[in-house]
Amino acid sequence: MTHPASSTVKPPQEFVRGLNLFDSTMTVIATMIGSGIFIVSADMSRLINSPGWMLMAWVLTGFLTITAALSYGELASMMPEAGGMYIYLREAFSPLWGFLYGWTLFTVIQTGTIAAVSVAFARFLGILFPPVSESSYIIPPVHISSGYALSLSTAQLVAIAIIVLLTWTNTRGLEYGKIVQNIFTSAKTLALAALIVVGLALGWNATAVHGNFTNMFHLSSFDPSLGVPAASVFGLIVALCVSQSGSLFSADSWHDITIAAGEVRDPRRTLPKALAFGCIIVCTLYFLANVAYLVVLPFAEIQHAPSDRVAAATLNHIFPGSGAVIMAVAIMVSTFGCVNSLVLAGARAFYAMAKDGLFFSRAGVLNRARVPAWSLVVQGIWAALLVLPRTYNVQTKEYGNLYSNLLDYVISAALIFYILTIAGVIRLRVTRPAAERPYKVPGYPVVPVLYILGAAVVLVILSTFRPASTLPGLVIVVLGAFVYAGIRRQRS
């Protein structure tokens, strides 16, 4: 008996274009604002040791991020398909460079960030509910070497639960992920704006303002670990560049909306606008948040905020006793929304790789809800596994998190991919001059060249003054080249 064609149900093979300009801008904001802005200013202030130049470090971050976003817009308008940077590198240079980015994205960048932000959620939940702690073990640390162990604490369990929950909701369809994203992104953007307003309006501290804004660009000694001359221009350049590892990480993942380009309505015009609007909004909020910190807290208190929680110290100064709780709730909202957007976007890159035969084949199939469910699941499993390994400091006998080290390692590698991608704008202008470009970089070629030069200086200085944090990232990238060669051999 012949069954009608309608009885054979196959998963649809086209994405739902359900993200409008507002949704896309919310995705940019959601992936950028996690927990970093509430913490990293402490380490940056210690590195630079100057209130004014700490603000300039954030200006530099904003400059690099916005010039990069303006340049990415051209690539997004040319190639409005799922995959983002993977597609751009593949088309501008070669499939190898696309794969190396996708490999690093899967092994560390996206999954490691998902793990890190999920654990950040759990840590701040612990302020409200103390049994959730990284030292409250369900399975105590099991050492696999003198410096590494595996464990399962209540905080790690909560982090894994967040990853599982948000992976599941995203497999249900784009609409579910979009609703969660928009609600939590709106809430955390308002929370960050409220922190700024409260700091400037209610937290004005005359002593802090005088100390931080009088002779605010005075140069003194920099972080001793940098080994640079005190009060020198060279030392300042080094300190500013090294500090970017914190601020650029806080502003990273802004391009994730381009990975989900297959689900954006009118992507050739929507994506450039979303990138520009989202990055300008977030970078402005980040700068103003740091102004609020400086208005409320003396510089020494920013440098030595407990556990580097500068935002919590700021609110605690304004609302003694309750500031830490208020900030914990705000950061939980922020991190939850951030994880959701990271989960949503990352899987689309692995979907694009699978369509090219460079990832598990099932990751290139959409489910009945027209989302890459298998890609989401694989990403979720690896991110959850990255929560479990711990580092161990023999001297202090303290446990850290392996993903934190991995994320430090790939900052330089990520900069390489950013530089290459934006160089791809110039290369494609030469190799494909007739390609349709509904949006072109304003100020071409100055804008992309400025980013390339600025990011290259940061990369060189990070590699010179933080080799222990940068060389392992390059090793991860090189390993990807061997994996790529193995895949090519297997397919030939």
C-alpha positions in Angstrom: 0.0 0.0 0.0 1.3 3.4 -0.9 1.2 6.0 1.8 0.5 9.6 0.9 3.5 11.9 0.9 2.0 13.8 3.9 2.4 10.6 6.1 6.1 10.8 5.8 7.1 13.4 8.3 10.6 14.8 8.0 12.2 17.5 10.1 11.9 20.9 8.2 15.3 22.1 6.9 14.8 25.8 7.0 15.1 28.1 10.0 12.2 30.3 11.1 13.1 33.9 10.5 11.6 35.1 13.8 14.0 37.7 15.0 13.2 41.3 14.3 15.4 44.3 14.9 14.4 44.6 18.6 15.0 40.8 19.1 18.4 41.0 17.3 19.5 44.0 19.3 18.5 42.3 22.5 20.6 39.3 21.5 23.6 41.6 21.1 23.0 43.1 24.5 22.2 39.8 26.1 25.5 38.1 25.1 27.6 41.1 26.1 26.2 41.8 29.5 27.0 39.0 31.9 28.9 39.3 35.2 32.1 40.9 33.9 31.1 44.6 34.2 30.3 44.0 37.9 33.7 42.6 38.7 36.6 43.2 36.3 37.1 46.9 37.1 38.8 45.9 40.3 41.6 44.1 38.5 41.8 46.8 35.8 42.2 49.5 38.5 45.1 47.5 40.1 46.8 47.1 36.7 46.6 50.8 35.7 46.5 52.5 39.1 44.8 55.6 37.8 41.1 56.5 37.9 41.2 58.5 34.7 43.2 56.0 32.7 41.0 53.2 34.0 38.1 55.0 32.3 40.2 55.4 29.2 40.7 51.6 29.2 36.9 51.3 28.9 36.9 53.9 26.2 39.5 51.8 24.3 37.3 48.7 24.7 34.3 50.7 23.4 36.3 51.9 20.4 37.6 48.5 19.5 34.1 46.9 20.0 32.2 49.5 18.0 34.7 49.7 15.1 34.6 45.9 14.9 30.8 45.9 15.0 30.6 48.5 12.2 32.9 46.4 10.1 31.1 43.1 10.8 27.9 44.7 9.6 29.2 44.6 6.0 30.1 40.9 6.2 26.7 40.2 7.8 24.9 42.0 5.0 26.9 40.1 2.3 26.4 36.6 3.9 23.2 36.6 5.9 23.3 32.9 6.8 23.7 30.8 9.9 27.3 30.6 11.1 28.6 34.1 11.5 32.4 34.4 11.8 32.8 30.7 10.7 31.2 31.7 7.3 33.1 34.9 7.0 36.5 33.3 7.6 35.7 30.5 5.3 34.7 32.8 2.4 37.3 35.4 2.9 40.3 33.1 3.4 39.8 29.3 3.4 37.7 26.5 5.0 40.7 25.9 7.3 40.4 29.3 9.0 36.7 28.9 9.3 37.2 25.5 11.0 39.9 26.8 13.3 37.5 29.4 14.6 34.6 26.9 14.9 36.9 24.4 16.7 38.1 27.1 19.2 34.5 28.3 19.6 33.3 24.8 20.5 36.2 23.6 22.6 36.5 26.8 24.7 35.1 30.1 23.7 31.4 29.5 23.6 31.2 26.5 25.8 33.7 27.8 28.3 31.8 31.1 28.5 28.5 29.3 29.1 30.2 27.3 31.9 31.7 30.4 33.4 28.6 32.5 33.4 26.5 29.6 34.7 28.9 29.2 37.7 28.7 33.0 38.2 24.9 32.6 38.5 25.4 29.9 41.1 27.9 32.0 43.1 25.6 34.9 43.4 22.7 32.5 44.2 24.9 31.4 47.1 24.6 34.9 48.6 20.9 34.5 48.9 21.0 30.7 49.6 24.3 29.8 51.4 24.0 26.0 50.9 24.9 26.8 47.2 28.6 27.0 47.4 31.7 25.9 45.5 33.0 24.4 48.7 29.8 22.5 49.6 30.6 19.2 48.0 28.3 16.5 46.8 31.4 14.7 45.4 34.6 16.0 47.0 37.6 16.8 44.7 39.1 13.7 43.1 42.6 14.6 42.0 43.7 13.5 38.6 47.1 15.2 39.1 48.8 17.5 41.6 47.3 20.5 39.9 43.9 19.3 38.7 40.8 17.6 40.1 37.2 16.8 39.4 34.4 17.7 41.8 30.7 18.3 42.1 29.7 21.0 44.5 26.2 22.4 45.0 27.3 25.5 43.0 28.5 23.3 40.1 25.3 21.3 40.2 23.2 24.6 39.9 25.4 25.7 37.0 24.9 22.4 35.2 21.1 22.6 35.9 21.0 26.1 34.3 22.8 24.8 31.2 20.4 21.8 31.0 17.3 24.0 31.5 18.3 26.6 28.9 19.5 24.0 26.4 16.1 22.3 26.7 14.1 25.5 26.3 16.0 26.4 23.2 15.4 23.0 21.6 11.7 23.8 21.9 11.9 26.4 19.2 13.1 29.9 18.6 10.1 31.5 20.2 10.9 30.0 23.6 14.5 31.2 23.5 13.4 34.6 22.2 10.9 35.2 25.0 13.4 34.2 27.7 16.0 36.4 26.1 13.9 39.5 25.8 12.5 39.4 29.3 15.8 38.8 31.0 17.8 41.2 28.7 15.3 44.0 29.3 15.5 43.4 33.1 19.3 43.3 33.3 19.7 46.4 31.0 17.3 48.3 33.3 19.2 46.9 36.4 22.5 48.2 35.0 21.0 51.5 34.2 19.5 51.7 37.7 22.9 51.0 39.2 24.3 54.0 37.3 21.4 56.3 38.2 21.5 55.3 41.9 25.3 55.7 42.0 25.3 59.1 40.5 22.2 60.4 42.2 22.2 58.8 45.7 25.8 57.6 46.1 27.6 60.8 45.4 30.6 60.7 47.8 32.5 64.0 48.0 35.6 62.3 49.3 35.7 59.8 46.5 34.8 62.4 43.8 37.6 64.7 45.0 40.2 61.9 45.2 39.2 60.2 41.9 38.5 63.2 39.7 41.2 65.6 40.9 44.3 65.0 38.8 42.6 61.9 37.6 45.1 61.1 34.8 48.1 61.2 37.2 50.5 58.3 36.5 52.1 56.4 39.3 53.3 52.8 39.6 51.6 50.1 37.6 50.9 46.5 38.7 54.3 45.1 39.7 53.7 41.9 37.7 54.0 43.9 34.5 57.6 44.8 35.2 57.3 48.2 33.5 58.7 51.6 34.6 56.5 53.6 37.0 54.8 56.8 35.6 56.0 56.1 32.0 54.1 56.3 28.8 55.3 52.9 27.8 54.2 51.4 31.1 50.8 53.1 30.6 50.4 51.6 27.1 51.3 48.1 28.5 48.9 48.4 31.4 46.0 49.6 29.1 46.5 46.8 26.7 46.8 44.1 29.4 43.7 45.4 31.1 41.8 44.7 27.9 41.8 41.0 28.7 39.1 41.9 31.4 37.1 44.6 29.6 37.1 43.0 26.2 35.9 39.8 27.7 33.1 41.7 29.4 32.1 43.2 26.1 32.7 40.0 24.1 30.2 37.8 22.1 28.6 40.9 20.6 28.8 39.2 17.2 26.8 36.2 18.2 23.7 37.5 16.5 25.4 37.0 13.2 25.8 33.3 14.0 21.9 33.2 14.1 21.6 35.2 10.9 19.4 32.4 9.4 16.7 33.3 11.9 16.8 37.1 11.4 14.2 38.9 9.4 15.6 41.0 6.5 19.1 40.1 7.8 21.0 42.2 5.2 19.6 45.4 6.9 18.7 44.2 10.4 22.1 42.7 11.3 24.2 45.9 10.8 21.7 48.0 12.7 21.5 45.4 15.6 25.3 45.2 15.9 25.7 49.0 15.9 22.8 49.7 18.3 23.6 46.9 20.7 27.3 47.7 21.0 26.8 51.4 21.4 24.2 50.9 24.1 26.3 48.4 26.1 29.6 50.3 25.7 27.9 53.5 26.9 26.4 51.7 29.9 29.8 50.1 30.8 31.5 53.5 30.7 28.8 55.1 32.9 28.9 52.2 35.3 32.6 52.8 35.9 31.9 56.6 36.4 29.3 55.5 39.0 31.9 53.3 40.8 34.3 56.3 40.9 31.7 58.7 42.2 30.8 56.3 45.1 34.0 54.6 46.1 37.5 55.8 46.8 39.9 54.3 44.3 41.6 52.1 46.8 38.2 50.5 47.6 37.6 49.8 44.0 41.1 48.1 43.8 40.5 46.0 46.9 36.7 45.3 46.6 35.9 42.0 48.4 36.2 39.2 45.8 36.5 42.0 43.2 32.8 42.6 43.4 33.0 46.3 42.7 29.3 46.7 41.9 28.2 45.0 45.1 30.6 47.3 47.1 29.1 50.3 45.4 25.6 49.4 46.3 26.6 48.3 49.8 28.0 51.8 50.3 24.6 53.3 49.2 22.4 50.7 50.9 24.4 49.4 53.9 23.6 45.7 54.6 21.3 45.2 51.6 23.5 46.3 48.7 25.1 42.8 48.3 21.7 41.1 48.1 20.3 43.6 45.6 23.4 43.2 43.4 23.2 39.4 43.7 19.7 39.4 42.3 20.7 41.8 39.5 23.6 39.6 38.5 21.6 36.5 38.6 19.1 38.0 36.2 22.0 39.2 34.0 23.8 35.9 33.9 20.7 33.8 33.3 19.8 35.9 30.3 23.4 35.9 29.1 23.6 32.1 29.2 20.3 31.8 27.3 21.6 33.9 24.4 25.0 32.2 24.4 23.2 28.8 24.2 20.9 30.0 21.4 23.7 31.5 19.2 26.5 29.0 19.6 24.7 26.0 18.3 24.0 27.7 15.0 27.8 27.9 14.3 28.2 24.2 14.9 25.1 23.6 12.6 26.9 25.5 9.8 30.1 23.5 10.4 28.1 20.2 10.2 26.5 21.3 6.9 30.1 21.5 5.6 31.0 18.1 6.9 33.3 19.6 9.6 31.2 18.7 12.7 29.0 15.8 13.8 26.6 15.2 10.9 23.5 15.2 13.1 24.3 18.7 14.3 23.4 19.9 10.8 19.8 18.8 11.0 16.9 20.9 12.3 14.2 19.3 14.5 10.4 19.7 14.2 10.7 23.1 16.0 13.2 24.1 13.2 16.2 24.6 15.5 19.4 22.6 15.6 18.5 20.5 18.6 21.3 18.0 18.3 23.9 20.8 18.0 22.3 22.4 21.1 22.6 19.2 23.1 26.2 18.5 22.1 27.1 22.1 23.1 25.3 21.7 26.4 27.0 18.5 27.2 30.5 19.9 26.6 29.7 23.1 28.5 28.4 21.1 31.5 31.5 18.9 31.5 33.7 22.0 31.6 32.0 22.9 34.9 33.5 19.8 36.6 37.3 20.1 36.3 39.0 22.2 39.0 42.5 23.6 39.2 44.5 23.2 42.4 47.0 25.6 43.8 49.5 23.6 45.9 50.8 26.7 47.7 47.5 28.2 48.8 45.6 24.8 48.7 42.8 26.6 46.9 40.6 25.2 44.1 39.9 27.2 41.0 38.0 26.4 37.8 39.6 25.0 34.6 37.3 26.9 32.3 38.6 30.2 33.8 42.1 29.3 32.7 40.9 28.2 29.3 39.1 31.5 28.8 42.3 33.4 29.7 44.2 31.3 27.3 41.9 32.0 24.3 41.6 35.8 24.6 44.6 36.2 22.4 43.5 33.5 20.0 40.0 35.2 19.8 41.8 38.5 18.9 43.5 36.8 16.0 40.2 35.6 14.6 38.7 39.1 15.1 41.6 40.7 13.2 41.4 38.2 10.4 37.7 38.5 10.1 37.8 42.3 9.8 40.8 42.0 7.4 38.3 39.8 5.5 36.2 42.9 4.8 39.1 44.5 2.9 40.0 41.2 1.2 36.5 40.6 0.0 36.3 44.2 -1.3 39.2 43.2 -3.6 38.3 39.6 -4.5 34.5 40.2 -4.7 34.0 43.8 -5.7 30.6 43.1 -7.4 29.1 41.2 -4.4 25.9 42.7 -3.1 26.5 44.9 -0.1 23.3 46.6 1.2 25.4 48.0 4.0 29.0 49.2 3.7 31.4 50.1 6.5 31.2 53.9 7.1 34.6 55.5 6.7 36.1 52.5 4.8 38.9 51.6 4.9 39.8 53.8 7.9 37.4 52.1 10.3 38.5 48.5 9.7 42.2 49.5 9.6 41.9 51.3 12.9 40.4 48.2 14.5 43.1 45.9 13.0 45.9 48.2 14.2 44.4 48.7 17.7 43.7 45.0 18.2 47.1 44.0 16.9 48.8 46.2 19.4 46.8 44.7 22.2 47.6 41.2 20.9 51.3 41.8 20.7 51.5 43.3 24.2 49.4 40.5 25.7 51.6 37.9 24.1 54.7 39.7 25.4 53.6 40.5 28.9 51.2 37.6 29.5 52.8 34.7 27.6 51.5 32.1 30.2 48.0 33.2 29.4 48.3 33.6 25.6 50.5 30.7 24.3 48.2 27.9 25.5 45.4 29.5 23.5 47.6 29.3 20.4 48.3 25.7 21.1 44.5 25.0 21.1 44.2 26.7 17.7 47.2 24.6 16.4 45.6 21.4 17.6 42.6 22.4 15.6 44.7 22.4 12.4 45.6 18.7 13.1 41.9 17.9 13.7 41.0 19.6 10.4 43.7 17.6 8.6 42.4 14.4 10.1 38.8 15.2 9.0 39.9 16.1 5.4 41.9 12.8 5.2 38.9 10.8 6.4 36.6 12.5 3.8 39.0 12.0 0.9 
